[in-house]
Amino acid sequence: MATDTAPAVSRSAVHPRVGRAERSVVIALTIAFAAVLAVWAVVTTTYKAPDEPTHVDAVLHLAIGNEWAAPGEMHYLAATQASLDANLAEPASRHQTWGALLEQFPGLTATSIDQMSQHPPTYYAIAAGVLHLVHFEDLRWDLGVLVLRLFDALLVLPMPFLAWATVRRLTGSPRAALVGGAAIIGIPEVAAIGASVTNDALMLPLAGTLVYLVVRLLTGDRRVRTTIWIGLLLGAMLLVKGTALPAVPFVGIAVLAAGLTRATALRNALRALWTLAIAAVVGGWWWLRNLIVYHDIQPDGLAKYARPPKPFPADTAANPEVFLRDYWNGVSRTFWGSVGGLTQFQIAQVLIDGLTVVCLLGIIVWAFRRGPSLRPAIVLASFPVILIALHMQSGWSGYMKNTIVAGTQGRYYYPTLLVLIALSALAWRRVTVTAAGTTRLAVGMSVAATAMGLYGVVYALRAFGQDAAFWIDDAVVQQFDQTGALAAGGAFTLASVAAVALVGTAVLLVRFMRRPEFTAARPTVDESQPPAAAPRPGVEA
């Protein structure tokens, strides 16, 4: 037994109380995000989200009772291939049911490989259960895909709330917290990925909750149950996909650093060890199994078939400049908005580059300032830094093997999304020195985030209506009528609802940012620092 000096959990003493107005804005953000997710789920052409056919096929394998194959050994179901062949080749109204496809096209294809068996089967097993709940054999196959999209949208729906809660805990500022919640809506790719069939949809809320609990730990909540939950969530993430692996050292660093002094060093080290042990028991065993069975922590599901080793042409070699250029372009594009498969359409390049540079510079220049928030900021930053290092090493290794800069997907960074938002909150609140300036910045960022969400909705209509044409004409209407899960009228109505929800949320955000208690005077205490709390005795098991 060891005593612990954790701060009191008195909300009124530590953080501003959540009032009715703030609670209403959080609810409005959630409703607006739900409407945006619904638009992306319905408007995106079936199978035109990144890797969606392979994710659907993997779900179907488990739904019909197949075993989870070894990496590189899972072949497409013939029924899945038949649905791919029928997609866009016939009106959606003529698509067969999954039951009919499975009966007419039994068994597996001979050559098409589904690489998703390189991941743990957790997401796919849960999604297969959802298909059984809706009796998917009786559903038209594209509507079965839509059910999975809506299920994934429900999984990621808490993200604005988690962002709000994380920033509020870190900064103590209701305004910064609401801007953080709005930032989720301001990244169109989050909704595009969250409303598609993908295991990233399960990773997002798990990682978001983990980051929230780590922030609690770093700001004084060092109760044993908080640390246990961190271990359990990390273990659950490890059972979803390999993008959770950088969270292992991140959690170790966070638990070790929380309240670290010379007197508590041994206790923190032991706490970090048993936290990681919990994660290992829950989900880490999968990756140990990979090492034992395949001699690789994550075997490439397509390595033997699609990515054979390929030497560089004569008199050429790997070029770091080419690698960094392709890496930057690929990651930034698919982080902010690149829809319609992997690279078919992307939002304006000037927005992508501008937002990426501004956000990174803001974090680098202002997030790490001396004071109580410095340690939490450094610990939080370790998560994306570790992920970037591992991802770039993997990308460079692949480039050396087959001359291709592959895997540059911005969604791989989404487990760190709340970390990036939290660091941005610390940074941008230090930009201005007057109450009026802070208000203008908060209003501007709130409006910009909701405007980006609206831009994403309009862009989805353009991209999947008629190859990103700016206007909506008869050809767009016909396209949705022919291939959409909803006819054009339903899709446009849903988009209109999302637009109204986004505009209404923007109005609520602006009104909240201009409340008299925020605009009267600039606080003398830096709001970006976690508020001090009186210690209380606690007992640690």
Residue pairs with C-beta under 8 A, 6 or more apart in sequence:
1 539
1 540
1 541
2 267
2 540
3 537
3 538
3 539
3 540
4 222
4 538
4 539
4 540
5 259
5 535
5 536
5 537
5 538
6 220
6 221
6 222
6 223
6 535
6 536
6 538
7 14
7 219
7 220
7 221
7 533
7 534
7 535
7 536
8 14
8 533
8 534
8 535
8 536
9 221
10 533
11 17
13 533
13 534
14 172
14 220
14 531
14 533
15 168
15 169
15 172
15 531
16 172
16 173
16 174
18 174
21 512
21 515
22 174
22 178
22 512
24 508
25 178
25 505
25 508
25 509
25 512
26 160
26 161
26 164
26 178
26 181
28 501
28 504
28 505
28 508
29 160
29 161
29 164
29 178
29 181
29 182
29 184
29 185
29 505
30 157
30 158
30 160
30 161
31 501
31 505
32 185
32 450
32 453
32 498
32 501
32 502
32 504
32 505
33 157
33 159
33 160
33 184
33 185
33 191
33 453
34 153
34 157
35 494
35 497
35 498
35 501
35 502
36 185
36 191
36 453
36 456
36 457
36 498
36 501
36 502
37 153
37 156
37 157
37 191
37 194
37 195
38 150
38 153
38 195
38 494
38 498
39 191
39 195
39 457
39 460
39 491
39 494
39 495
39 498
40 153
40 191
40 192
40 194
40 195
40 196
40 456
40 460
41 146
41 149
41 150
41 153
41 195
41 196
42 146
42 484
42 485
42 486
42 490
42 491
42 494
43 460
43 461
43 464
43 465
43 480
43 484
43 491
43 494
43 495
44 149
44 192
44 195
44 196
44 339
44 340
44 460
44 464
45 88
45 340
45 464
45 483
45 484
46 52
46 87
46 92
46 142
46 145
46 146
46 483
46 485
47 53
47 56
47 83
47 84
47 87
47 145
48 339
48 340
48 341
48 344
48 464
49 192
49 193
49 196
49 197
49 198
49 339
49 341
50 193
50 196
50 198
50 334
50 341
50 342
50 409
50 411
51 116
51 198
51 342
52 145
52 196
52 197
52 198
53 80
53 84
54 114
54 115
54 116
55 116
55 124
55 196
55 197
55 198
55 199
56 80
56 145
56 148
56 197
57 76
57 77
57 80
57 114
57 116
58 74
58 114
58 116
58 117
58 121
58 124
59 124
59 127
59 128
59 131
59 148
59 197
60 77
60 79
60 80
60 98
60 128
60 131
61 68
61 69
61 74
61 77
61 114
61 124
62 68
62 121
62 124
62 125
62 128
63 128
63 131
63 132
63 136
64 77
64 102
68 74
68 117
68 121
68 124
69 75
69 117
70 117
70 294
70 299
71 115
71 117
71 118
71 294
71 299
71 300
71 301
72 113
72 115
72 117
72 118
72 299
72 300
72 301
72 302
72 303
72 304
72 305
73 117
74 113
74 114
74 115
74 116
74 117
74 301
75 108
75 109
75 110
75 111
75 112
75 113
75 114
76 108
76 109
76 112
76 113
76 114
77 102
77 105
77 107
77 108
77 109
78 105
78 106
78 107
78 108
78 109
79 98
79 101
79 102
79 104
79 105
79 106
81 105
81 109
81 112
82 101
82 104
82 105
83 95
83 101
83 141
83 142
86 95
86 96
86 141
87 142
88 483
91 482
91 483
92 140
92 142
92 482
92 483
92 484
92 485
95 140
95 141
95 142
96 104
96 140
96 141
97 137
97 138
97 139
97 140
97 141
98 136
98 137
98 139
98 141
98 144
99 136
99 137
99 138
101 141
102 137
113 301
113 302
113 305
113 306
114 301
115 300
115 301
115 302
116 124
116 199
116 301
117 301
118 242
118 298
118 299
118 300
118 301
119 199
119 240
119 241
119 242
120 238
120 239
120 240
120 241
120 283
120 286
122 202
122 236
122 239
122 240
123 199
123 201
123 202
123 240
123 241
124 199
126 202
127 148
127 151
127 197
130 147
130 148
130 151
131 144
131 147
131 148
134 144
134 147
136 144
136 147
139 147
142 485
143 485
145 197
146 485
148 197
149 195
149 196
149 197
150 195
151 201
152 194
152 195
152 196
152 197
152 198
152 201
152 202
153 194
153 195
153 201
155 194
155 201
155 202
155 204
155 205
156 190
156 194
156 195
156 201
156 204
156 205
158 205
158 208
159 184
159 190
159 194
159 204
159 205
159 208
159 417
160 181
160 182
160 184
160 185
161 181
162 205
162 208
162 209
162 211
162 212
162 418
163 177
163 180
163 181
163 183
163 184
163 208
163 417
163 418
163 421
164 177
164 178
164 180
164 181
165 177
165 212
166 180
166 208
166 211
166 212
166 215
166 418
166 421
166 422
167 173
167 176
167 177
167 179
167 180
167 181
167 421
167 422
167 425
168 174
168 176
168 177
168 180
169 212
169 215
169 216
169 219
170 215
170 219
170 373
170 376
170 422
170 425
170 426
170 530
171 177
171 373
171 425
171 426
171 429
171 527
171 528
171 530
172 527
172 529
172 530
172 531
173 425
173 429
173 527
173 528
174 512
175 438
175 442
175 512
175 513
175 518
176 425
176 429
176 442
176 527
176 528
177 425
178 446
178 509
178 512
178 513
179 425
179 442
179 445
179 446
179 449
179 509
180 421
180 422
180 424
180 425
182 445
182 446
182 449
182 450
182 505
182 509
183 421
183 424
183 445
183 449
184 190
184 417
184 421
185 191
185 449
185 450
185 452
185 453
185 502
185 505
186 448
186 449
186 450
186 451
186 452
186 453
187 335
187 336
187 337
187 417
187 452
188 336
188 337
188 339
188 347
188 452
188 453
188 455
188 456
188 459
188 460
189 334
189 335
189 336
189 337
189 338
189 339
189 410
189 411
190 204
190 414
190 417
191 453
191 456
192 337
192 339
192 456
192 460
193 200
193 201
193 411
193 414
194 200
194 201
194 204
198 411
199 240
199 241
200 241
200 243
200 411
200 414
202 240
203 237
203 240
203 241
203 243
203 244
203 414
203 415
204 414
204 415
204 417
206 233
206 236
206 237
206 240
206 244
207 237
207 244
207 247
207 414
207 415
207 416
207 417
207 418
208 417
208 418
209 233
210 230
210 233
210 234
210 237
210 247
210 251
211 380
211 383
211 416
211 418
211 419
211 422
212 418
213 226
213 229
213 230
213 233
214 230
214 250
214 251
214 254
214 379
214 380
215 376
215 380
215 422
216 226
217 226
217 227
217 230
217 254
217 255
217 258
218 254
218 257
218 258
218 375
218 376
218 379
218 380
219 376
219 530
220 259
220 530
220 533
222 258
222 259
222 538
222 540
223 538
224 540
224 541
227 255
227 271
227 275
228 275
228 278
230 251
230 254
230 255
230 275
231 251
231 274
231 275
231 276
231 277
231 278
231 279
231 282
232 278
232 279
232 282
234 244
234 247
234 248
234 251
234 275
234 276
234 278
234 279
234 282
234 283
235 278
235 279
235 280
235 281
235 282
235 283
235 284
236 282
236 283
237 244
237 247
237 283
237 415
238 244
238 245
238 248
238 279
238 282
238 283
238 284
238 286
238 287
239 282
239 283
239 286
242 287
242 297
242 298
243 387
243 412
243 414
243 415
244 283
244 415
245 287
245 297
245 298
245 390
246 383
246 386
246 387
246 390
246 415
246 416
247 383
247 415
248 276
248 279
248 284
249 382
249 386
250 379
250 382
250 383
250 386
251 272
251 275
251 276
251 279
252 272
252 275
252 276
253 379
253 382
254 379
254 382
255 268
255 271
255 272
255 275
256 268
256 269
256 271
256 272
257 268
257 375
257 379
258 268
259 268
260 268
267 540
276 284
280 288
287 297
287 298
290 296
290 297
290 298
290 299
291 297
300 307
307 398
307 401
307 402
307 404
307 406
308 402
309 401
309 402
310 401
310 402
310 403
310 404
311 403
312 318
312 403
318 396
318 399
318 400
318 403
322 405
323 395
323 396
323 399
323 405
326 405
326 408
327 392
327 395
327 405
327 408
329 408
330 405
330 408
330 409
330 410
331 408
331 409
331 410
331 412
331 413
332 352
332 353
332 356
332 410
333 343
333 346
333 349
333 352
333 410
334 342
334 408
334 409
334 410
334 411
335 356
335 410
335 411
335 413
336 347
336 351
336 352
336 355
336 356
336 410
337 346
337 347
337 352
337 456
337 459
338 344
338 345
338 346
338 347
338 410
339 345
339 346
339 459
339 460
339 463
339 464
340 463
340 464
342 409
344 463
345 459
345 463
345 467
345 468
346 352
347 455
347 456
347 459
359 420
359 424
362 424
362 427
362 428
362 431
363 381
363 420
363 423
363 424
363 427
365 427
366 426
366 427
366 428
366 430
366 431
367 377
367 381
367 423
367 424
367 426
367 427
368 374
368 377
368 378
368 381
369 430
369 528
371 526
371 529
372 529
372 530
372 532
373 426
373 528
373 529
373 530
376 530
377 423
377 426
380 419
380 422
380 423
381 419
381 423
383 415
383 416
383 419
384 413
384 416
384 419
384 420
387 412
387 413
387 415
387 416
388 413
391 407
391 412
391 413
394 407
395 405
395 406
395 407
395 408
398 404
398 405
398 406
398 407
399 405
399 406
413 420
425 528
426 528
428 441
428 445
429 438
429 527
429 528
430 526
430 528
431 437
431 441
432 438
432 440
432 441
433 522
434 522
435 518
435 519
435 520
435 521
435 522
436 519
438 518
438 522
439 513
439 514
439 518
439 519
442 513
442 518
443 509
443 510
443 513
443 514
446 506
446 509
446 510
446 513
447 506
447 509
447 510
450 502
450 503
450 505
450 506
450 509
451 506
453 502
454 498
454 499
454 502
454 503
457 495
457 498
457 499
457 502
458 495
459 468
460 495
461 472
461 476
461 491
461 492
461 495
462 468
462 469
462 470
462 472
464 479
464 480
465 472
465 475
465 476
465 479
465 480
466 473
466 475
466 476
466 479
469 476
472 492
476 488
477 488
478 488
479 488
480 486
480 487
480 488
480 491
481 487
481 488
484 490
484 491
486 494
